[in-house]
Amino acid sequence: MNDLKVIKHSLAGYKKQTYFVISFTFCLMLTTLFIFIFFVKPEYQSTSQLLIGDTSSFSHVEKEKGQVDPLMTEAYATFLKSPEVLEKVNEELKIADSPTDLRKQVHVSYTDYSPVLTITIFSHNKNEASKIANTLAVVFQEKVNTSPLVDHVNVISFAPMEGENRKPSQSAIILYTGIVTVIGLVFSILLIFGVHMIKNAASRDRETENREQQLQTVFK
């Protein structure tokens, strides 16, 4: 009879621990999903490309090596993010408070000795990213081509209508949620194990104290 009571008590304790592990892990998983859905905004990127100059004007050596003056490429990249160009883009799209705010969304990349400039736009709106990338490419082309003192620029690649999702993607959310779930599961199990160890230690201390008190009573 006593053994049955012990078994029932143990099963009740295991049920409580199991409920705690499941509840804690589930709450942590829901919290993670809530943060991703309501607080972490997705970010999109769109890319367009520009070709500096006419390849027919390059020298024979430049054609073979596919090289241009890196200083010229750097100058074009700097002008691409200049207030003059960004102000015109902002006037057409009316999406930023100032050219400075728009500049934060623009990233220009290029390789030394390459005549290609790559414009990458980051935005929380998938359609806005592509609009900025394409408008910026066209405005820059017009600004450069109206000047007789510089090489012409041609748009060789427009951004698609919708930007590419950078973060957080659906697969990333699932991955992060899975990682957090596993961490929560392990943490809750370790927490239960730690509490159990503390209770056992406290129980042994009480038993030791009771024995000492009994011994003292006997000797008295």
Residue, then its C-alpha position, 0 to 999 in steps of 0.5 A: m500500500n505504501d509502495l503504491k502511494v509512493i508510485k502515485h506521488s512520483l507519477a504526479g511529480y513527473k506530470k507536473q515537471t512534464y507540464f512545466v517543460i511543455s508550457f515553458t517551451f511553448c511560451l518561449m516559442l510563442t514569444t519568439l514568433f511574436i517578436f519576429i512577426f510584430f517587432v522585426k520588420p522584413e528587409y528587401q533588396s533590389t539591384s540594378q547595374l550601370l555600365i560606365g562609358d562605351t566599351s568601343s572607346f576602350s583601348h585594345v589593352e583595356k578590352e583584353k583585360g576588361q579594365v578601366d581607371p579605378l579612380m574614374t569608377e570611384a568618382y562615378a560611385t561617389f557622384l551616384k550617392s551625391p545630394e544632387v542625384l538623390e534629391k532628384v530621385n526623392e523628388e520623383l518618388k517622394i519616399a524619403d524626408s531628405p536625400t540624407d535619409l535616402r542615402k542610407q538605403v543606397h549601397v554602391s559596389y564595384t570592382d577595381y578596373s571594372p566598368v560596372l557599378t552595382i546599385t543595391i537598395f535596402s528597404h522594408n517595402k519590396n516594391e519601394a526597393s525596386k523603384i529606388a534602384n531603377t529610378l536612381a539608375v535612370v536619373f544618374q544616367e541622365k545626369v551623366n549623359t547631359s555632361p559632355l566632359v565625362d563618359h556616358v553611362n548605360v543601364i545594363s540591368f534593371a531591378p525586378m518589380e519586387g525586391e528580394n527578401r533579405k531578413p527575416s525570411q520564412s525559413a529563417i524564422i522557422l530556423y530561429t524558432g526551432i533553435v529557441t524551442v530547443i534551448g527552452l526545452v534544454f533550459s527547462i529540463l536543467l532547471i527542473f534537475g537543478v531544483h530537484m538536486i537542491k530539494n534532495a540536498a535540503s532533505r538530506d540536511r534536514e534528515t541529518e539535523n533530525r538524527e543529530q537531535q535524536l542522538q542528543t535526546v538519547f544522550k540526555 
